[in-house]
Structures are given as structure tokens and as C-alpha cells.
Amino acid sequence: MDFRPRVYFGGGAGTVLDGGRVGFVSGTKVAGFLYRWKGRRLVLIVLPAKKNPAWSRLPRKKWVALTGDGLTASIWRRGDFIYAVVGNAPVTKMRELSRAITPKGEKF
């Protein structure tokens, strides 16, 4: 893997880390993590910001939530990486999980 994403959350508070893998999205290598919360699957994708011009403009430590078709996407940038958690959970749960993944000293 040509990058090392930092994920500081292995589970807790009713959320379980089920696994992870490396894959490609539009030719860019990404890391994927699968979580379970109340029987729902939540997917965390981590990708390098530099290789994704559309996302590289996202301000560091800014958190954005998008909803549609029963899914919520929680997206933020930390350092050189873009993090996105997607699942059919409420925005409040997605923000809580996003904060758990981010180190304590870097809260948004």
C-alpha cells in the first residue's frame, strides 16, 4: 500500500469493526473498513486527498454530512486523507463514529 491511513477506532459503544480491505476507486487505491452498528453496516473509506482533486479542496478538519435514499455519508479531511463513512444510520450516529475515528487532539 502506498499510503498509511490512520484509523483510531476499532469498535466500542455498540459499534463493531468487522474487517477491512484495500481496493480501487476510479484508479485510486483506497482503504475500506466495515463496521456494524445495531445490525446495520457502516463502511469507512479512506483515500489520499492529493490524488483526488475534487476532495483536496475540502478544508482540513471540516465535517460534512450528506443524506439521500436512506443513506447518510459523513465526510471529512484530516491531514493528507479524506475519510467517508456511509450507511443507513442517523446523522448523529455518523458524526459520533466520525469523531471516534479521529484522534482526540484533532476533533472537528
C-alpha positions as CSV (number, residue, x, y, z in Angstrom):
1,M,0.0,0.0,0.0
2,D,1.5,3.4,-1.0
3,F,-0.2,5.2,1.9
4,R,-0.9,4.6,5.6
5,P,-4.4,5.7,6.7
6,R,-4.8,6.2,10.4
7,V,-7.9,4.9,11.9
8,Y,-8.1,5.2,15.7
9,F,-11.4,3.3,16.3
10,G,-11.6,-0.5,16.5
11,G,-15.1,-0.6,17.9
12,G,-16.9,0.2,21.1
13,A,-20.2,1.8,22.2
14,G,-22.2,-0.8,20.3
15,T,-20.1,-0.5,17.1
16,V,-18.0,-3.4,16.0
17,L,-15.2,-3.4,13.4
18,D,-16.0,-6.4,11.1
19,G,-13.0,-6.1,8.8
20,G,-11.1,-4.2,6.2
21,R,-9.6,-4.4,2.8
22,V,-7.7,-2.4,0.1
23,G,-9.3,-1.6,-3.2
24,F,-9.5,0.9,-6.1
25,V,-12.0,3.7,-6.7
26,S,-11.5,5.4,-10.1
27,G,-8.0,4.1,-10.3
28,T,-7.0,5.3,-6.8
29,K,-6.0,2.9,-4.1
30,V,-8.3,3.2,-1.1
31,A,-8.6,1.5,2.3
32,G,-12.1,0.3,3.3
33,F,-13.3,-0.7,6.8
34,L,-16.6,-2.4,7.6
35,Y,-18.4,-1.6,10.9
36,R,-21.6,-3.0,12.4
37,W,-23.9,-0.9,14.5
38,K,-27.4,-2.1,15.7
39,G,-27.4,-4.7,12.8
40,R,-26.6,-2.0,10.2
41,R,-23.4,-2.0,8.2
42,L,-21.4,1.2,8.0
43,V,-18.5,1.5,5.6
44,L,-15.5,3.7,6.1
45,I,-13.4,4.6,3.1
46,V,-10.0,6.4,3.4
47,L,-8.3,7.8,0.4
48,P,-5.4,10.2,-0.3
49,A,-6.6,13.8,-0.8
50,K,-3.7,14.6,-3.2
51,K,-4.9,12.1,-5.8
52,N,-8.5,13.4,-5.6
53,P,-8.6,17.0,-6.8
54,A,-12.3,17.4,-6.1
55,W,-11.8,16.5,-2.5
56,S,-8.4,18.1,-1.9
57,R,-10.3,21.5,-1.6
58,L,-12.2,20.2,1.4
59,P,-10.8,22.2,4.3
60,R,-8.9,20.2,6.9
61,K,-10.9,19.2,9.9
62,K,-14.2,20.2,8.2
63,W,-17.0,17.7,8.6
64,V,-19.8,17.4,6.0
65,A,-22.9,15.2,6.1
66,L,-25.0,14.2,3.0
67,T,-28.2,12.3,3.1
68,G,-30.3,10.6,0.4
69,D,-32.1,7.4,-0.5
70,G,-32.0,6.2,3.2
71,L,-28.2,6.6,3.4
72,T,-26.0,9.1,5.3
73,A,-22.5,10.0,4.2
74,S,-20.2,11.6,6.7
75,I,-17.1,13.1,5.0
76,W,-14.1,14.9,6.4
77,R,-10.5,15.6,5.8
78,R,-7.7,15.0,8.2
79,G,-4.2,15.7,7.1
80,D,-3.5,14.2,3.7
81,F,-6.5,11.9,3.8
82,I,-10.2,12.1,3.0
83,Y,-12.4,9.9,5.3
84,A,-16.0,9.0,4.4
85,V,-18.4,6.8,6.5
86,V,-21.5,5.7,4.6
87,G,-24.5,3.8,6.0
88,N,-28.2,3.8,6.9
89,A,-27.7,5.4,10.3
90,P,-28.8,8.8,11.6
91,V,-26.6,11.8,11.1
92,T,-25.9,12.0,14.8
93,K,-24.5,8.4,14.8
94,M,-22.4,9.1,11.8
95,R,-20.9,12.2,13.4
96,E,-20.3,10.2,16.6
97,L,-18.5,7.5,14.6
98,S,-16.5,10.1,12.7
99,R,-15.4,11.7,15.9
100,A,-14.4,8.3,17.3
101,I,-12.2,7.6,14.3
102,T,-10.4,10.9,14.6
103,P,-7.7,11.3,17.3
104,K,-8.8,13.2,20.4
105,G,-6.5,16.1,19.8
106,E,-7.9,16.7,16.3
107,K,-11.6,16.9,16.8
108,F,-13.6,18.9,14.3
